[in-house]
Amino acid sequence: MKLIIAYIQPEKLNDVKQALYSAEVYKMSVTNALGCGQQKGYHETYRGVDIEVNLLKKVRLDLAVNEGFVQPTIDAIVKGARTGNIGDGKILVLPLERCIRIRTGEEGNAAIG
C-alpha cells in the first residue's frame, strides 16, 4: 500500500481527475494549499507598494492505492498535470503502514478498495 501525495496547479485539477478516472482510480482527497518552489513567486504592486507574493495557490491530492495502482496513478497525474512549464507540481510516494475502513472495520488492501 502506498500514499501518493501530489501538488498540482489548480487549473489542472479537472484534467488530472479525468486522467485518474481513465486509469480506474476513483478515490482521492483534494485540499487547497499554498506553496512555492522553483518559480519563487512574483511581484505585484498594490496601491503603489511593491509586494512579493511567494506563496502560490496549489491543489493537494491524497490517494491511498494498492501496489498494482501505484504506477498507473503516477502516470495519470503526470498526464493530466504536465504543461512543461515551471510550477507543474510534485508527486510524493510514501509507504502506507496501515489502512482501516471505519464502516466495516476492514484493514489493509481490502480497506483501500
KAVENPE-V859584 format. One record per backbone hydrogen bond with DSSP energy under -1.0 kcal/mol. NH is the residue of the N-H (numbers start at 1). CO is the residue of the C=O. Records with the same first field share a line. If there is no record, write none. Layout:
NH = CO ; CO
//
This chain:
2 = 65
3 = 94
4 = 63
5 = 92
6 = 61
7 = 90
8 = 59
12 = 9
13 = 10
16 = 12
17 = 13
18 = 14
19 = 15
20 = 16
21 = 17
22 = 18
23 = 19
24 = 21
25 = 20
29 = 62
31 = 60
33 = 58
35 = 56
40 = 37
42 = 53
44 = 51
46 = 49
49 = 46
51 = 44
53 = 42
56 = 35
58 = 33
59 = 8
60 = 31
61 = 6
62 = 29
63 = 4
65 = 2
69 = 66
70 = 67
73 = 69
74 = 70
75 = 71
76 = 72
77 = 73
78 = 74
79 = 75
80 = 76
81 = 77
82 = 78
90 = 7
92 = 5
94 = 3
96 = 1
101 = 106
105 = 101
108 = 99
112 = 108
113 = 109
//
